Amino acid sequence: MRHRLATTGLALTVIAALSSNAVALPSTGEARPALVVHDADDRPFDLRSVNGRPTLVIYESKETNTQNQALKDELSRLARGDAYRNKVALVPIADVASYSFWPAKGFVRDAIRSESKKAGTTIYCDWDGSAGRALGVRPGRSTVVLVGRSGKVLLSADGPLDAERRKALVDALRNEVGG
């Protein structure tokens, strides 16, 4: 009986370890995640193509798009100046996998085009969940990943970022832009 409990405990530990690795956010110092997303017109964007600029990836679903509104408001204030708009690659990704069927996909494409126009930036679509898996997105959590000019992850977080984490992200972004 004791051996069976020890074996069961070991099995649960291994399962827990594998489960946590399956949805792990990119770690600080890791190379930028390898992922390709498409805009509403199906033009591809490879995250690995951004070189020499800090890259901010924000991955959200319809259910999580308000979790980090305070962060997005702060980033909007920063983007008012050309220093940030021209020096930072912003990669907003919408989790639209649950709408990847006819006719919903067409309506979602139109909505994404409209939102992209309002935001003044391209919003990319994750139609099959592959970008979410590459980023280690957990269901129900907004995910933010900041990649430095070096191509290494500087910060990754999910869920609502508190004031301290938002400040850390904005400070890291300012440092990458140069002031």
N, C-alpha and C positions, 0 to 999 in steps of 0.2 A: 504494500500500500504506500509506503514511504517513497519507494522508487517511482511509482506511478505519479504521485504528487509532484516530485522533483521534475520528472519528465514533462508533466503538464505545465508546471511553472516555467520551465525552459522554453517550451513551445509557445506559450503566451508572450514571453519576453521577445522571442524571435519575431513573432507575428507583429507585436507592437513596434519593434524596430523597423521592420519592413514597411509597415503602414506609415510610420512617420517619415520615412525616406521617400515614399511614393508621392507625398505632397509637401515636400520641403521647399521653402522659399530659397532663392539663390543666396548663398552665403557671401558675406563681405570678403572681398579679395578674389572671388571666382571670376572667370571670364564671363563676359556678357552672355546671357542665354541665347541659344541658337533657336530662332523662331522666324517664321515667315507668316505674315498676315496680309490681308487684301483689303483695299478700300471698297467703297460701295459700288465702284465701277469695275471691280475685280482686278485692279492693278496690284501686283504684289509689292511688298516691302519686306526686305530682309534686314532684321535688326543688326546683323553682322556687317551691314554696309555702312553703318555710321562709324566714321573714324575721326578721332581728334576733337570730338565735341562731346560734352556731357549729354547723356540721354536719359530722359525721364519717361518711364513706362507706367501708365495708370490703366489697370485692367478692372473693368466693372461690368456688372450685369444690370438689368432693369431694376432688380431688387436691391442692389448695393450702390447705385449711383449717387446716393446722398450721404453715404457713410463718411466720406472725406470732403464734404463741401467746404469746410473751413480751410483745408489745404488748397483746394482748387481756387478759392477766393484769394488766398495769399499769393498763389502762383499767377493769378490774373493781374494782381497789382504789380508784381515783378515784370510781367510781360508787357506792361505799358511802355517800358523803355526798350529801345531797339537793342540794347546790350544783351538782353536775355532772349528776345524773340529771334535774333539772328545767330546766337551762339549756343543755343540749347535745342537739341532734337527732342521734341515732345511727341510721344507715341501713345495716344489714347486708344485703348482696345476695348471694343464692346463684345461681351459674351452674348452671341446671338445664335448659339447652337440649337436652342430649342425652337427656333424659327426657320430652320433650314429645310423647308418644304414649300411646295407650291400650294397656294398663292401667297402665303405669309412672307416668304423670302423677298418678293418684289416690294411689298409694303414696307418691310424693314429697310431695304436698300434705299427707298425714297426717304424714309425718316432719317436714316443715317446721313444721307446727302444734305438734308435740310439742317440737321444739327451741326454738321461740319461747317456749313456756310455760316450759321449763327456764331459758332465758336471761333471761326477764322482759322481753323486747322483741320487737317484730315483726321477723321476718326476711322480706325481700322476695325475689321470684323473678324471674329473668331467663329467661323461657321461650324467647325467640327470639334472644338475643344482642345485642339493641339497646342495652341498658344497658352491656354490656361494650364495645361499639363507641363509645358516647358517652364512656366513661371512658378509652378508649385501652388497654384491657386486652390484655396479651400472653398467649398461651397458656402455662399452667404457672406463672403468676405471681399471687400474691395482690396486690391493688391497694388502696391507701389514699389517700383524698383528704380533706383538711381544708379546709372553706370557712368563712371568717370571718363575723362578724356583718354585715359590709358586703356579703356575697354574692360576694366575690372569693376565689379559691383562694389559700390560704396555704401549702399543702404538698401535694405528690403524690409517691407513690413506689410501686414495685412490687417484688415479690420479698421475701425476708426482710429486715426492717429491722434493721440493726445497732444496738448500744446508743446510738450517737451520734444516729442518725436517730430512734430511739424517743424519746430525750430531747428532741430538737428538736420533735417532734410534741406530746409531753406539755406542754412549756414553752409552745408556741404555744396549745394548748388552755387551759392555766391562764391565760394572758394574756387570752384571749378571754372567759373566764368572769369574770375580774376578781380573780385572786389565787390 
